[in-house]
């Protein structure tokens, strides 16, 4: 279940970056913390970037 939740969190982060017009997400972090016995939360975050062509 935690693996599925982690994948969902990453997919949501990527979807949000795509909506902003980003080309990539860098410096990605995934954190898991125990909320209470039998439950946990997963947080995925990173920096959405747009690649510029300097030519």
Buried (B, 14 or more C-beta within 10 A) or exposed (E): EEEEBBEEBBEEBBEEBEEEEBEEBEEEEEEEEEEEEEEEEBEBEBEBBEEEEEE
